[in-house]
Amino acid sequence: MMASSYNAKEEDGHHPGASNNGGPGVVKSKKPDNTAFKQQRLPAWQPILTAGTVLPAFFVIGLIFIPIGIGLYVTSNNIKEYEIDYTGADPGDECYNCSQNFTWNSTTPCVCSVPFTLTQPFESNVFMYYGLSNFYQNHRRYVKSRDDSQLNGDSSALMNPSKECEPYRTSGAQPIAPCGAIANSLFNDTLELYYIDSNGTSNAVPLVKKGIAWWTDKHVKFRNPGGNDNLTIAFQGTSKPVNWRKPVFEMDTDPENNGFINEDFIVWMRTAALPTFRKLYRIIQKKSSSTPTLASGNYVLNITYNYPVRSFDGRKRMILSTISWMGGKNPFLGIAYITVGSICFFLGVVLLIIHHKYDTRNNSADIPG
Amino acid sequence: MVLCNVLFPDCTCMGEEIWLDSRTVYIGHKEPPPGAEAYIPQRYPDNRIVSSKYTSWNFIPKNLFEQFRRIANFYFLAIFLVQLIIDTPTSPVTSGLPLFFVITVTAIKQGYEDWLRHKADCSINECPVDVVQQGKVVRTQSHKLRVGDIVMVREDETFPCDLILLSSSRHDGTCYVTTASLDGESSHKTYYAVQDTVAFRTEREVDSLHATIECEQPQPDLYKFVGRINIYKDREEPLARPLGAENLLLRGATLKNTQHIYAVAVYTGMETKMALNYQSKSQKRSAVENSFNLRLKDTVLTASVKNHLLSNSTSLVCLPFLLQVIRAFTDFLAFMVLFNYIIPVSMYVTVEMQKFLGSYFITWDEEMFDEELGEGALVNTSDLNEELGQVEYVFTDKTGTLTENNMEFIECCVDGNVYIPHAICNGQILSAASSIDMIDSSPGGYRREHEDLFFRALCLCHTVQVKEEETVDGIKRGIHQGRPTSFYISSSPDEVALVEGMKRLGYTYLRLKDNYMEILNKDDEIERFELLHVLNFDSVRRRMSVIVRSSSGECLLFCKGADSSIFPRVVSGKVEQVKARVEQNAVEGLRTLCVAYRRLSESEYKEARRHLNEAQLALQDREQRLAQAYDTIEKDFVLLGATAVEDRLQEKAADTIESLHKAGMKVWVLTGDKMETAAATCYASKLFRRSTQILELTKKRTEEQSLHDVLFELSRTVLRQRSISGLSVDCLDFGLIIDGATLSAILKSKQEGAGPGNYREIFLEIGRNCSAVLCCRMAPLQKAQIVKLIKASKEHPITLAIGDGANDVSMILEAHVGIGIMGKEGRQAARNSDYAIPKFKHLKKMLLVHGHYYYIRIAELVQYFFYKNVCFIFPQFLYQFFCGFSQQPLYDTAYLTLYNISFTSLPILLYSLVEQHITTERLKRDPSLYKDIAKNSLLRWPVFIYWTCLGVFDAVVFFFGAYFLFDNTTFTSNGQMFGNWTFGTLVFTVLVFTVTLKLALDTHHWTWINHFVIWGSLLFYVIFSLLWGGIIWPFLNYQRMYYVFMQMLSSGPAWLSIILLITVSLLPDVIKKVLCRAVCPTATERAQSTRPCLTVEPSTIFMLSQSSSRMSF
């Protein structure tokens, strides 16, 4: 008995942790594993943010950001943009009458013309936008008022649109196609652009309506029910949206641009982020390298005024803009880059001073102690 | 009555008062003979144990109810219901899914645990039990046991219910039991059968036993039992015998070293003491958690105010009033839904997971593993991990905590003559003792007699058992002697040390046999003493006695106990000499006991026996009656001498205490020991230094002056010193010594109303200004009172109590953090603690390293969660100003839902598990770093405001950055326009990157795990977005995200603005970090900066410092 007990102790000494003299039930050792993870000893990189380490980063950021900023700013400044407001809110405006006399069920469209002058020629492709202000396309109840399945050509959704479309879901007994508030409020002004040449004759500027919507939207997300052939039959049994004059299958004569895949419609269906927004309307393509797309001179914008904005104090605009690689005219990004770059550079200098001042002090304090 | 009715609804005997708190058990279900009390069958539950909480049919409702009782779950449920009922911006799925997930996971976990419990219950309830029926042993299932059944238990079997021992295979009617599974004490305890039933040794005999047991109704105290057995023999007057805890075999304990026993069931099933003890203790909440709950409330409040302002601005004027009110209310609810993400469900989940998983690092810690014990640290509550980093007061027990509780007999003194056992006569001890008179070789008759009595007293007056078995399980406590098969086992290590010391001095206690104690004396003769009574030790009396009859027929009472409890009862003996020696020993840090005896004449003995028997037979107030009886018997002592036992300091105890001091913690020692011993330990453990000025607040002093004067004088001293020393408080420290009597006087003063000054406050003031406080002569409850007192003081400091014994349990439960040491005094402290460690020295790593880490981790976790959700929700709030306050969500539903669940959850979780801002070694070497996080410094309002401001700033940057980019222009090269979802996605992309990189900036410890989760999360976000927008999802009724992410990435300016916005968002935090570190670095930051230098040679450090201005770090 004695001997065995001593042996047990010696064994304990030789193999630490291999066995323990706990109760008889203890079979396996409770000793924790000696792994780096369990002992919290994983190899680690231990960076510290000090003035010394951050300094170079600040200078580098400054040196990179400032040139980018300047580049962006110059690019943005080279972009030409022309904007006219054709709302007709004031009595002197060309479209004042149209905006005042608007009725929902008038059969004769009201047309007005706004002349304007481009002082500089617009080179390369020109993009024609319409802009709306104070139009909350991002209102929650508006944003959700659509049925993507219906727009994707789903035949059951066509006949039985989603509840989200209420109150623009059915008209009488018939389902509305396309249903919902977004579709119902489709922008339906027609804009035409005429160039008045030196001898006073007006030449229509050719406006291309292809390529204004996202490719994926036009080809994947939006589809006509039953393919593109004979939309009249496909849409049989549906009703047009309340505010529309024509049913959806009469949007365009071109079958590739008719029904749900009408690009104007698709553009409208992509709800804008902010209450003041613009949407791409037409593209004026560059014809030849010798002449500018839009020469400087006088122009007339002919508007078929169908879209009422007076009830919500909205404004309507037409914008002509050239585009660079970074999009339209927007000085913000360039200015922001220059500012941030300069701040970083300045901070780099400040930190350099601090680094020198405090670091030497700290070191001299640390080492003797 | 009411309670009784509830417990036994069918009981018809309620009218009699006696049944209220006692029960009668008919052994073997036999009716008592006629003429005795009427046979009243009582109903008891069967022996089925039900530890499971749920049954299969009530699981779902009951579990759901339990879960939704948590305020957080209920809040999220409310949000979810609001989303279901009214028309809200986000679908109910966004909040329903995470909630559902959390609830399901919890339910599955609890269900699984309950299933395990069911299984365990089942196996316990069906395990076979031997019952004696009609004189035969019948095997039946455990749950069929009834009260009154006679059970046979064999060796190594576990008792199926609470049993009264009737007889055992041993002739003396004893049996050995370990209660390891009940209270963790693996030592063998002896249980006794009533002498009158010992003879019933076979099934047949036992079955013929005719007796009833009256005992109290079940109560949870494991160590208390009061009962009486009435044995009927041949129509005589029944024989009544007292039953105590020593007769009661508890369910869960195991029979050892005894072939078999017969016993009768008294408590069954859920009424057994084990089942009654099953209830879990109340949960402690950490202060950090409280502070963040508070912050939650604030956030909810501000969010709702925000909502209200917004919803008012949207309410339409033209609507009728009532409609307007309803509209405003639903708008309010809708906003609430939109902003509820600021308090995500995932935060609760992450915090819980962090705590649960994080606590494994404590149990895994190899440095906290004790080879000797074979155990590492244990975590019983993971809720308090971060509290370990906030401790301001440490209350520690002395014996077994600071000291080893490994007793060694040093010396004894009889009438002033010192005896030292030869075995430890090494030079040091000898020289210390030799200055005093050594053993006198020529004893006179009187001295000789006292010496004999003294050694016999120590050999007889104890409850030590002798272990003779070949195989001994459990902890071996005995030290081996010439005879290879004897061990001494006792619940008190002092007694073992004393008996062993006696052995070395020539008197060997052999065994207790048939009530005779046998001693082998110096001359190798066996002396036999009949053991008449044992007056057990208790902590109130602080002494124990035995009454024996010597072979010459003389009745002797031997008593040993603390000096304070013996001296007042001594009538003769060399009190002065012994007292001097005792005091001297105490100063040296030895534990002293005094030994006295009393000769009892036959009439005195009879008187004493009568007192004892009366008290023992009493059914009510037995404890009190026994105490009275003891008091009358233990008097008129003749002092024999004193013993000294050394209790060595635990390894590295001094180092640990010093570290705790340096870390700014105040260490209070609370002990039941006497002042001199305790003070010596304090000096040895460097709690008191030579420079420490000791202030005494003891009974001795308050006897001279009034308590009032002493208190005021002390407080003046302390405060004066403080005002003089001013800033350098450290250079002058005070140590306070207070004893139990004075403490109770101070605490009592409050109850008498406001006297001439609130003593409690003054005492606290003194205590606060002392670096170390020693409270001696403390009763267990007083320990808890002190902790409570400090806890309730006006700064509400975080307290930690550490102890190893049952007497520390109250203090461990009272303190914010209770730490138990898996010591020799059983496992009670460890079981009741929040954390259990093998040794006191492990406290250092526990607090300085683990506590520190947990605190900074949880602090970052909580702050970061608020930050990232402010960043997340504030753009949403800003967007409302641009969407007509229509509650339009800025982000897509998938992003709203997954932001907290998958895009940003893992990095912070892993950060909060593995972050080490400073290395472990550094934290251990430099305890003062602990001060940097004291007083919840990382979760204070300034820090919180900083994080909130940073969040708001970042949110403004994200939102307006995107706003100006979108401002009425296009940023694609084909002139096409982007919509609101692209806007949201841009903001969201910047958000996810910024928030993740911000965490990357805060990470000081980049292991591969951090790299993996941080870069992995970003990658996951990108891949998810590509996938989410890449397909027309057939099951969704909207396709708003189709190609949005890809279109955005195809635009150059989007890339440029993402980079710009991330840079701008991170810039302020980087600058703040760099400036703070450069201008006014904290100790922690200094430690971080000097870290690289520590690994190189000193000379290199010097060289580096010379050239460091350019190339350092």
HADDOCK unambig.tbl for C-alpha pairs under 7 A between the chains (distance, minus, plus):
assign (segid A and resid 1 and name CA) (segid B and resid 470 and name CA) 5.88 0.50 0.50
assign (segid A and resid 1 and name CA) (segid B and resid 484 and name CA) 6.96 0.50 0.50
assign (segid A and resid 2 and name CA) (segid B and resid 484 and name CA) 5.81 0.50 0.50
assign (segid A and resid 16 and name CA) (segid B and resid 371 and name CA) 6.63 0.50 0.50
assign (segid A and resid 17 and name CA) (segid B and resid 371 and name CA) 5.84 0.50 0.50
assign (segid A and resid 17 and name CA) (segid B and resid 374 and name CA) 6.85 0.50 0.50
assign (segid A and resid 20 and name CA) (segid B and resid 374 and name CA) 5.31 0.50 0.50
assign (segid A and resid 22 and name CA) (segid B and resid 374 and name CA) 7.00 0.50 0.50
assign (segid A and resid 22 and name CA) (segid B and resid 474 and name CA) 6.05 0.50 0.50
assign (segid A and resid 22 and name CA) (segid B and resid 475 and name CA) 6.84 0.50 0.50
assign (segid A and resid 23 and name CA) (segid B and resid 473 and name CA) 6.41 0.50 0.50
assign (segid A and resid 23 and name CA) (segid B and resid 474 and name CA) 5.03 0.50 0.50
assign (segid A and resid 24 and name CA) (segid B and resid 473 and name CA) 6.76 0.50 0.50
assign (segid A and resid 30 and name CA) (segid B and resid 374 and name CA) 6.66 0.50 0.50
assign (segid A and resid 30 and name CA) (segid B and resid 375 and name CA) 6.03 0.50 0.50
assign (segid A and resid 31 and name CA) (segid B and resid 369 and name CA) 6.65 0.50 0.50
assign (segid A and resid 31 and name CA) (segid B and resid 374 and name CA) 6.94 0.50 0.50
assign (segid A and resid 31 and name CA) (segid B and resid 375 and name CA) 6.65 0.50 0.50
assign (segid A and resid 31 and name CA) (segid B and resid 376 and name CA) 6.74 0.50 0.50
assign (segid A and resid 32 and name CA) (segid B and resid 364 and name CA) 5.00 0.50 0.50
assign (segid A and resid 32 and name CA) (segid B and resid 365 and name CA) 6.65 0.50 0.50
assign (segid A and resid 32 and name CA) (segid B and resid 366 and name CA) 5.83 0.50 0.50
assign (segid A and resid 33 and name CA) (segid B and resid 364 and name CA) 7.00 0.50 0.50
assign (segid A and resid 34 and name CA) (segid B and resid 366 and name CA) 6.82 0.50 0.50
assign (segid A and resid 38 and name CA) (segid B and resid 361 and name CA) 6.18 0.50 0.50
assign (segid A and resid 38 and name CA) (segid B and resid 364 and name CA) 5.78 0.50 0.50
assign (segid A and resid 38 and name CA) (segid B and resid 365 and name CA) 7.00 0.50 0.50
assign (segid A and resid 39 and name CA) (segid B and resid 364 and name CA) 6.69 0.50 0.50
assign (segid A and resid 39 and name CA) (segid B and resid 365 and name CA) 5.65 0.50 0.50
assign (segid A and resid 39 and name CA) (segid B and resid 366 and name CA) 6.83 0.50 0.50
assign (segid A and resid 42 and name CA) (segid B and resid 1007 and name CA) 6.31 0.50 0.50
assign (segid A and resid 43 and name CA) (segid B and resid 1007 and name CA) 6.05 0.50 0.50
assign (segid A and resid 44 and name CA) (segid B and resid 1005 and name CA) 5.63 0.50 0.50
assign (segid A and resid 44 and name CA) (segid B and resid 1006 and name CA) 4.89 0.50 0.50
assign (segid A and resid 44 and name CA) (segid B and resid 1007 and name CA) 4.37 0.50 0.50
assign (segid A and resid 45 and name CA) (segid B and resid 1005 and name CA) 5.92 0.50 0.50
assign (segid A and resid 45 and name CA) (segid B and resid 1006 and name CA) 4.85 0.50 0.50
assign (segid A and resid 45 and name CA) (segid B and resid 1007 and name CA) 6.53 0.50 0.50
assign (segid A and resid 46 and name CA) (segid B and resid 1004 and name CA) 5.14 0.50 0.50
assign (segid A and resid 46 and name CA) (segid B and resid 1005 and name CA) 4.89 0.50 0.50
assign (segid A and resid 46 and name CA) (segid B and resid 1006 and name CA) 6.07 0.50 0.50
assign (segid A and resid 47 and name CA) (segid B and resid 1004 and name CA) 5.83 0.50 0.50
assign (segid A and resid 48 and name CA) (segid B and resid 1004 and name CA) 6.61 0.50 0.50
assign (segid A and resid 49 and name CA) (segid B and resid 1073 and name CA) 6.98 0.50 0.50
assign (segid A and resid 49 and name CA) (segid B and resid 1074 and name CA) 6.12 0.50 0.50
assign (segid A and resid 50 and name CA) (segid B and resid 1074 and name CA) 5.18 0.50 0.50
assign (segid A and resid 50 and name CA) (segid B and resid 1077 and name CA) 6.83 0.50 0.50
assign (segid A and resid 51 and name CA) (segid B and resid 1074 and name CA) 5.48 0.50 0.50
assign (segid A and resid 51 and name CA) (segid B and resid 1078 and name CA) 6.91 0.50 0.50
assign (segid A and resid 127 and name CA) (segid B and resid 975 and name CA) 6.57 0.50 0.50
assign (segid A and resid 136 and name CA) (segid B and resid 883 and name CA) 6.12 0.50 0.50
assign (segid A and resid 136 and name CA) (segid B and resid 884 and name CA) 6.88 0.50 0.50
assign (segid A and resid 138 and name CA) (segid B and resid 883 and name CA) 5.46 0.50 0.50
assign (segid A and resid 138 and name CA) (segid B and resid 980 and name CA) 6.81 0.50 0.50
assign (segid A and resid 139 and name CA) (segid B and resid 883 and name CA) 5.26 0.50 0.50
assign (segid A and resid 139 and name CA) (segid B and resid 884 and name CA) 6.32 0.50 0.50
assign (segid A and resid 139 and name CA) (segid B and resid 886 and name CA) 5.58 0.50 0.50
assign (segid A and resid 139 and name CA) (segid B and resid 888 and name CA) 6.22 0.50 0.50
assign (segid A and resid 140 and name CA) (segid B and resid 89 and name CA) 6.93 0.50 0.50
assign (segid A and resid 140 and name CA) (segid B and resid 886 and name CA) 5.36 0.50 0.50
assign (segid A and resid 140 and name CA) (segid B and resid 887 and name CA) 6.29 0.50 0.50
assign (segid A and resid 140 and name CA) (segid B and resid 888 and name CA) 4.40 0.50 0.50
assign (segid A and resid 147 and name CA) (segid B and resid 1038 and name CA) 6.86 0.50 0.50
assign (segid A and resid 148 and name CA) (segid B and resid 1037 and name CA) 6.41 0.50 0.50
assign (segid A and resid 148 and name CA) (segid B and resid 1038 and name CA) 5.22 0.50 0.50
assign (segid A and resid 148 and name CA) (segid B and resid 1039 and name CA) 6.16 0.50 0.50
assign (segid A and resid 149 and name CA) (segid B and resid 1037 and name CA) 6.40 0.50 0.50
assign (segid A and resid 212 and name CA) (segid B and resid 976 and name CA) 6.03 0.50 0.50
assign (segid A and resid 213 and name CA) (segid B and resid 976 and name CA) 6.51 0.50 0.50
assign (segid A and resid 270 and name CA) (segid B and resid 979 and name CA) 5.54 0.50 0.50
assign (segid A and resid 271 and name CA) (segid B and resid 979 and name CA) 5.15 0.50 0.50
assign (segid A and resid 271 and name CA) (segid B and resid 980 and name CA) 6.04 0.50 0.50
assign (segid A and resid 272 and name CA) (segid B and resid 979 and name CA) 4.26 0.50 0.50
assign (segid A and resid 272 and name CA) (segid B and resid 980 and name CA) 5.04 0.50 0.50
assign (segid A and resid 273 and name CA) (segid B and resid 979 and name CA) 5.22 0.50 0.50
assign (segid A and resid 273 and name CA) (segid B and resid 980 and name CA) 3.50 0.50 0.50
assign (segid A and resid 273 and name CA) (segid B and resid 983 and name CA) 6.24 0.50 0.50
assign (segid A and resid 274 and name CA) (segid B and resid 882 and name CA) 6.15 0.50 0.50
assign (segid A and resid 274 and name CA) (segid B and resid 883 and name CA) 6.90 0.50 0.50
assign (segid A and resid 275 and name CA) (segid B and resid 882 and name CA) 6.56 0.50 0.50
assign (segid A and resid 275 and name CA) (segid B and resid 883 and name CA) 6.85 0.50 0.50
assign (segid A and resid 276 and name CA) (segid B and resid 968 and name CA) 6.76 0.50 0.50
assign (segid A and resid 277 and name CA) (segid B and resid 968 and name CA) 5.33 0.50 0.50
assign (segid A and resid 278 and name CA) (segid B and resid 968 and name CA) 6.18 0.50 0.50
assign (segid A and resid 279 and name CA) (segid B and resid 977 and name CA) 6.21 0.50 0.50
assign (segid A and resid 280 and name CA) (segid B and resid 976 and name CA) 6.11 0.50 0.50
assign (segid A and resid 280 and name CA) (segid B and resid 977 and name CA) 6.66 0.50 0.50
assign (segid A and resid 323 and name CA) (segid B and resid 973 and name CA) 6.34 0.50 0.50
assign (segid A and resid 323 and name CA) (segid B and resid 975 and name CA) 6.63 0.50 0.50
assign (segid A and resid 324 and name CA) (segid B and resid 973 and name CA) 6.10 0.50 0.50
assign (segid A and resid 325 and name CA) (segid B and resid 973 and name CA) 4.83 0.50 0.50
assign (segid A and resid 326 and name CA) (segid B and resid 971 and name CA) 5.60 0.50 0.50
assign (segid A and resid 326 and name CA) (segid B and resid 972 and name CA) 6.15 0.50 0.50
assign (segid A and resid 326 and name CA) (segid B and resid 973 and name CA) 5.96 0.50 0.50
assign (segid A and resid 326 and name CA) (segid B and resid 1052 and name CA) 6.04 0.50 0.50
assign (segid A and resid 326 and name CA) (segid B and resid 1053 and name CA) 5.64 0.50 0.50
assign (segid A and resid 327 and name CA) (segid B and resid 970 and name CA) 5.35 0.50 0.50
assign (segid A and resid 327 and name CA) (segid B and resid 971 and name CA) 3.89 0.50 0.50
assign (segid A and resid 327 and name CA) (segid B and resid 972 and name CA) 4.58 0.50 0.50
assign (segid A and resid 327 and name CA) (segid B and resid 973 and name CA) 4.89 0.50 0.50
assign (segid A and resid 327 and name CA) (segid B and resid 975 and name CA) 6.52 0.50 0.50
assign (segid A and resid 328 and name CA) (segid B and resid 969 and name CA) 5.61 0.50 0.50
assign (segid A and resid 328 and name CA) (segid B and resid 970 and name CA) 5.14 0.50 0.50
assign (segid A and resid 328 and name CA) (segid B and resid 971 and name CA) 5.96 0.50 0.50
assign (segid A and resid 329 and name CA) (segid B and resid 969 and name CA) 6.65 0.50 0.50
assign (segid A and resid 330 and name CA) (segid B and resid 969 and name CA) 6.78 0.50 0.50
assign (segid A and resid 332 and name CA) (segid B and resid 964 and name CA) 6.51 0.50 0.50
assign (segid A and resid 332 and name CA) (segid B and resid 965 and name CA) 6.76 0.50 0.50
assign (segid A and resid 333 and name CA) (segid B and resid 965 and name CA) 6.92 0.50 0.50
assign (segid A and resid 333 and name CA) (segid B and resid 1057 and name CA) 6.99 0.50 0.50
assign (segid A and resid 337 and name CA) (segid B and resid 1060 and name CA) 6.97 0.50 0.50
assign (segid A and resid 355 and name CA) (segid B and resid 1078 and name CA) 6.97 0.50 0.50
assign (segid A and resid 356 and name CA) (segid B and resid 1109 and name CA) 6.49 0.50 0.50
assign (segid A and resid 358 and name CA) (segid B and resid 1078 and name CA) 6.05 0.50 0.50
assign (segid A and resid 358 and name CA) (segid B and resid 1079 and name CA) 6.61 0.50 0.50
assign (segid A and resid 359 and name CA) (segid B and resid 1109 and name CA) 6.59 0.50 0.50
assign (segid A and resid 360 and name CA) (segid B and resid 1109 and name CA) 6.10 0.50 0.50
assign (segid A and resid 363 and name CA) (segid B and resid 1105 and name CA) 6.28 0.50 0.50
